[in-house]
Amino acid sequence: MGAPESSTSQDAALSSLLSAAIGSPETSVPVSSIQAAQHAYATPGAVAQRIEQYIGRYGRENTSTLLLYEAMKALRNPAALALPELNADLIDILGRPNFTCIRLAQLLRLSGVEIATKAEAEQATVIHYLLGFYLKHGSQWAEKADEDLEQRRVAAIAAQQDKGGT
């Protein structure tokens, strides 16, 4: 098979590669083929290897392949995939008992987050919510989460007042 002759054909080849690697829901490929592709490229290293093969075949002449090249480098960087060191902030988040999560879960529900009414689901959702702030803001996670929770609380109160007023 020869190399694509235009950016459009390169983009089509890239789309085909990504569909094979992660299984595109828009394709009419049988489910078993999609599952096999997902299994074959389930690890970041395997995806990086597939991207590297694509780039080796088609070069780095366009934006798509340059972005793929950067993604491949990131997937091959084990530090990017490693968990952060356990510290006091992470212990506060990950060690949160389920009974301390009910109020935050209720506020998240009022702001539109769907959470099952099980303690495990509430705990998991709250930890996930707080962990997102930690990963984005580091040691400032608590302040940023408090700001977001306050905005959600004010919006929930306003929504309830609007319901009561009509």
Secondary structure, DSSP 8 states (H G I E B T S, - for coil): ----SSHHHHHHHHHHHHHHHH--TTS---HHHHHHHHHHT-SHHHHHHHHHHHHHHH-S-SHHHHHHHHHHHHHH-HHHHS-----HHHHHHHT--GGGSHHHHHHHHHTT----SSHHHHHHHHHHHHHHHHHHHGGGHHHHHHHHHHHHHHHHHHHHHHHHH-
